[in-house]
């Protein structure tokens, strides 16, 4: 059997906590082992000093301290860091540049970009499971349970001196202490899964073609839940952004419930406008599969326009 990381999140820190401070923050958790820092100059990518916890379902939750900023844009001169990204050490669904993109899209917390820019290190939280011989995730694997546990742990880690922000690289989401605590105060089963905490809603004008400026609104982070992200593509200024956001949120809830969205499916936004879905490759980074929604009866981008936008925005 082999072990893999299934989730990753971090508390961005303005200072670096001592092992004693970290252990104190973990006092309400089942600490099963002390985790030594891996040996070697760049071994921190695999493991910093910290502790191993065990969740109620037997999943391991590893918490380690890294005394350097989040490695957002590794270079060819950092082959160990590049390899660590590819191996999922910073999140199995995350991509380099996640923090920079999160700082550009901070609509739910306007101070997030400035707060994240000041961080000096981070406390990393990763869930890990043992894969069976066929190396396929077990059917009973529950990524929402893992994210909920990490979110609960984040509330305790905010007690650390210098704790600044909760960062989910797979969701490209920066969240404040208040946002995390608000979710923990909600009654389980009443408000539904806290997708707004784990994922990020984004929007951007992406280029002009044929006399029209195209706009993309999307959600990034559903991959953490083994689901595709929804994306809406339309002419800038032609749609109500709140209505589009509602359409995308509803699509996320539909996907989270395990219901697919086949090509040519339709849904109405809050104003009764009908949108049509198709599977596609997302326009905004990171590169991933999405469910793209476009409004019925409105101008539709030609395939070459979409390809041009993808090349422009992702290189």
Protein Blocks (a to p, Z undefined) as FASTA:
>chain_A
ZZddfbdcddddfbdcdfklmmmmmmmpccfbdcdddedjklmmmoccddddddfkopac
ddddddbdddfbccfklmmlmmmmmnopnojkbcehklmmmmmmcmklmklmmmmmmpcb
dcdddddddddfkopacfklcfklmmmmmmmmmmmmmmpghiabdcdfklopacdfklmm
mmmmpcghklopafklmpccddddebdeehiacdddddehjlmnopacddddddehiacf
klmmmmmmmmmmmmmnopacdehiacddfkopacdddddddfbdcdddddddddehiacd
dfklmmmmmmmmnZZ
